[in-house]
Amino acid sequence: MDLRQLRYFAQIVESGSLSKASRCLFVAQPALSQQLAKLEDEVGKPLLQRSSRGVTPTENGLALYHHARFVLRQIDQALSIARKESGEVQGMVSVGLPATTVLAIGLPLMKRIRAKFPGILLNVVEGMSGHLAHMMRLGQLDLAILFSNDVSSTLDSTPLLEEELFVLFPARHAWAPTGRTDMAISEVAEIPLILPTNAHGLRRRVVAEFDQRNLRPQVVAEIDSLSLLMSCVLDGMGATIKPMSALGHERDRAGDWRALRISDARISRRNYLYSISANLLSPAAYTVAREIEATARDLIAGGEWLGVQAIDAKPDRTVAEPAPIRSDARPEAVREG
């Protein structure tokens, strides 16, 4: 077994077919098949299940894949360290962040890491939480902020914060009387809404609240792109239900927006910081995990991450034993225009 075979095998698993892996690796498919056959012969068991739709790893193949990704990541980090000056934390760390979380913490985290740990190469992957959870299970990410505590029993997680969901819409639309700071969920059901598709956990969370009250929301569009969704809302096509972080760069135009709480159905989602198993976590990933929690703590305390309540994590559930997040700041809405 050599590193080339491991790299080829990992790419095949991630691509789902030999032809796609061949294109990604710039290796002829017959040569790729030959290396795979040698690897399976050395292991002594089949590593892939083949079908007309592609390939999927067997139980043995999946176990090898997870360890292969770890070995390959460690080798890449070792090479990175060898090429740089010693005496500082170094290495590449892959972090998965949902789109709204990127808007809240992405830039502050990048600036913090660059200023304090220039030897760390931070690789931020933005995506839907379900996709990021899948990447975490495959070992393609070191860390991720996700909205569920049951992603995988093999991953470490700690509660980070809780976001309240608000009804967001342009201030120029009279979907609620001026001066109102909240709406009943029955009132929300009467206005046009733009929501993510059912593949999105936030959509399922919101719809569940309507279903409990035998209400049917007036969904006029389903959009999984956050930037497009918020552009459509700003254009007046409908309101949406999102955390305050969805406003992102619109914070500079706060007077153009209204953010109303749902008075009789407090809808929130908990954010969890996930990491690969502690015994596989590199010093660089350990450091970034602590800095994520510290950045979130500072943003909440400084009133820059609105509509959020911090959660004090139990020490034995905390990634790399970071300081617990605390804040006296209370969630608040964008001022009304």
Summary of the structure (lengths in Angstrom):
residues: 337
radius of gyration: 22.7
end to end distance: 65.0
largest distance: 72.0
contacts: 1086
relative contact order: 0.14
helix: 45%
strand: 22%
